[in-house]
Amino acid sequence: MIASIPSPEQSVWFIGPFPLRAYAMFILAGIIVAVWITQRRLEVRGGEPGQALDVAVWAVPFGIVGGRIYHVISSPGPYFGDGGHPLDAFKIWQGGLGIWGAVALGTVGAWIGCRRHGVSLLDYADAAAPGVVLAQAIGRWGNYFNNELFGTRTDLPWGLEIHCWDQGVGVAATCPGGTTNILGTFQPTFLYESLWCLLVAVVLVLVDRRFSLARGQVFALYGILYTLGRGVIEMLRSDQANYVLGLRLNVWTSVTVFAGSVLAFWLLGVRASRESSAEYPPADTSTADEASINESHPSQHPD
């Protein structure tokens, strides 16, 4: 190996009896950044101060529950497989939030919050999109501290050094039958996804500033761009997952969400175009044209 990316050997620290978990801290940091960005962008769309947080109070808990449910369903082995522990499904601090479930139930929570606080859901979604994907970029570093979300073995210079891990206490442990806690060097898929999410956030902001998109299209574009990268990165992962027709379930989900996002982007554009046409119909020029002709060729009346 010419070089490699080292991984932390600890993901939990104690302040007295209270555990400070890296995964939770990165998730919390992502949420704070997302709400702050959403508020700034929502005010540009006519929102009032504090509305982003008011809606987030509903969206975030729904999103966390949805993300955990999707993760457990898509990777059931550690919980319900041989040697699995069903109660571990509730240990969210050990990592494991599926973005698809988080977005799905998070949208339900946002819808409830928007209705309660008089906010347009489409405006809120467009305002939130860059912040949401930036929160994903931040949250992936929690996976880094947990020594998880890595890909296949590699000898690339930027390979990620992974430790054998004791999930119960959040520290590296000696590998079974070995004398070291180094499991090997793997593709840093957490880093690939974090960088891709950063790029998507920048593109969303630039496109939103440069083009006049219909309401909801920024969020649909987020779905399009994120799934493009996620589908590729998912193919590099090596953690346990369900397979359908030889592909990981998350790959099929990426394809489905990509197709749905493309369709939503198009339908939102069509609807906006129709609404614009209905509000500003073409002027009826036939009467004006007839009057102009009469002025140019006045009728000849006999004396």
N, C-alpha and C positions, 0 to 999 in steps of 0.2 A: 504494500500500500504506500502510495506517495503521500497521501493525506486522507483524512476522514473528518467528519463532523462528530465531535463528542456529544454524548447525551448526559443529562443530569443523572446522578445516582440517588437522588432524593426528590420527592414531590410533595412531601408533607412536613411542616414545621409546627412546633407547639409553642404557643404563648401561654405559659401556665398549663391549665388543663384543656385549652382550646386549640384545636387543630387549624392550621392555616394551610389550605390545599391550593397548590399552583393551578390546577384545573379550574377550580371555582373562581379563583382570582382573575384568570384570563377571561372566563365567561362573563364575569361581572364587569370587567373593564370594557369588553366588547359591547355590552348592553349600554353602559354609560355613554360611550362614544356614539353609538347608534342613535340614542335618544337625543343627544346634543345636536348631531347633524340633522336629524329629522326635524327638530324644532326650527332650526335656522331655515331649512328649505321649505317648511310648511308655512312660515310667516310670509315668505315670498309669494306663496299661493293664496294668501289672504287669511291664513290661520292666526289665531290669537296666542299670546304668550302662555306657556304651560300646557297647551293642548297635546303636544307630543308625549309628554309624561302621563297625562291623563289617560290617553289611549294605551300607552305602553303598560300601564298597571294591569290592563286586561290582556294585552297581546303577549307579554313576556311569560306569565305563568302558563297560559295555554300553549305557547310555543315550546316551553321546556317539557311539559307533559307529553306533547305530541312528538317531540324529538326523541324522548326516551322510549315511547311506545314503538316508534318506527325502528329504532336501533335494536330493541329486543326481538321484534318480529323478523327483522332482516338478518340478525346474527344470534339465533336462539341457542346455539351450542353451549356457550358458557353458563347458561341459565337452566336449560331444560334438556341438554344432551347428556351423554355419559359423563358422570362425575360433575355435572353442573349443579349449581345451587340457585334455586328459584328466587330466594330472598335477595340475591345479589342484583336482581333486576331493579331493585329500589335504590341501590347504592350509586346514585348518579355521580357522586364525587369521584368515583373511580374511572370516569370517562364514559363516553358513549351517548352522543346525541345525534340522531339522524336528521340532517337538514330538511329532508322532504317532510317528515312529520312535523318538524318545528314550524316550517312555513305554512303547512296545511292548517294545523290547529291554531297557530299564531295568527293567521288571517281571520279565523273565526273569532278569536279574542279581539282583534283589531276592529272587526265589524261591529261587535257589541260595544266596544269603547267609542267608536265613531258615532254610533247611533245615540249613545248616552250623552255625548258632548257636542253634538251638532257639527261633526266634521265629515267631509266627503271622503268615503273610503278610497276612491281612486286617487284623489289628491294626496291622501295620507300615504298610500302605497308608493306613489311616485316620489314623494319627499323622503320616504324611508329607504328606498332601494339602495342607494349608495352606502348608507350607514349600515344596513343589514349585511351587505357583502363585506364591508370593512370589519364588522364585528366577527364575521366568519374567519377573516384573515387573522384577527387577534386571537380568537378562540383556539385556532389550530396549535398555537404555542403551548396550550395546556396539554395537548396530546404529546408534544415534545417532552414535557416534563414527566409525563406518565409512561414514557418509552413505548408509545403505541402509534398506530396509524402509519406503519412503515410498509415498504414494498418488498419485492423479492431481493435475494442476496445480490450484491454487486461488488465489483472491484473498482468502480469509478472513484476518482479523487474526492468527489463530494459525497461519498457513501456515508450513511448515518450509522454510527456505532450504537448498537442496542445492547442493553443489559438484560440478563435474566432478572425477573421482577417479582417482588412480593407485594401483591396488590393490597393485602390486608393492612400493611403498615406503610406502603408507599416508598419502599427503598429497594435498591438493587440487592440481589441475593446471589450466592454462589450457584452456578449452574449445576444441575444434577449430573453426577459422575465426573465433575471437573474440579478445577482448583481456582477458577477465575469466574467473575460475574459477567464477562463479556460473551454475549450470545453470538455476535457476528456483526457484519457490516451490510446494511441494506439500503434500498432506494429510499430517500427521505420524502416520501409522498406527502407528509404533513407540510413540508416546506414548499413543494410544488404547488399544492393547493392554496397555501397562504399567499404566495406570490401571484398566482392567477387571480385570486380574489382582489388583491390590491390593484391589479391591472383593470379588472372589470369595474371597480369603483371609480377609477380615473376616467375610463371610457364613458361610463354613465353620466358623470358630471359634465364632461366635455360635449357629449351629444345633446344633453338637455339644454346646455347654453347655446349651442350652435344651431339647433333645429327646433322648429315649432311642432312638437309631437302632441298627439291627442292625449287626453287624460287617460292614465293607466298604461300608456305605451312604454314609459320608462321602466316600470316594474316588469312588464312583459319582456323588455329587452334584457333586463337582469336575468330572467329565467333562461333566455336564449343563450346568452354569453356564458353564464355560470355552468350550464349543463354541457356546453362544448368542451370546456376544460375538465370538468368533473368526470365525464365519460371516459376520457383518455387516461386520466390519473387513476381512476378506479381499476383499470386493467393492470396497473402495476402493483396493486395491493396484494398482500399475502395473508391477511387475517381471515379468520373464519367467516363464512358468509353462505347464504343460500344461493344455489345456482339454478338457472332456468335455461334450458337449451344450450348448455355449455358456457353461459355468461353469468356473471354475478348479478344478483337481483338489482343492485344499485345501478348497474349499467343500463338495464332495461328501464329502470325508473328515470334515468337521465334522458334516454331516448324519448320516453313518453312525455316527460315534462318539456323537453325541447320542442316536440311537435305541438303540444298544447300552447306553449308560449308563442310560437310562430303564428298559430291560428288566432290567439288572443290579440297579438299585435296587429294582425290584418283586420280583424273584426272591429277593434277599437278605432282604427283609422277609418274604416268604412262608415261606422256610426257617426263619428265626428264630422265626416264629409257630408253626410245626409242632414245632420242637425244644422250645419252651416248653410246648406242649400235651402233648408226650410226657413231659417231665420232671415236670410238675405236672398230672396228669390230674384231671378233675373228680371230686370225692368222690362215692362211691356212697351215696346217701342213702336207698335203698329199705329197707335193713335197719333203719336208725335210725327211719324213718317208721313201719315196722310195729311196732317196739317201743313207740313213742310211742302208737300206736293201742291196743295191748294194755293199756298202763298206764291209758289213759283209759277203756277198756271191758273190764274183766277178765271172763274166761269164768266162767259160773255152773256150778259143779260140785255135784251132789247129795250130800247127806251120806250 
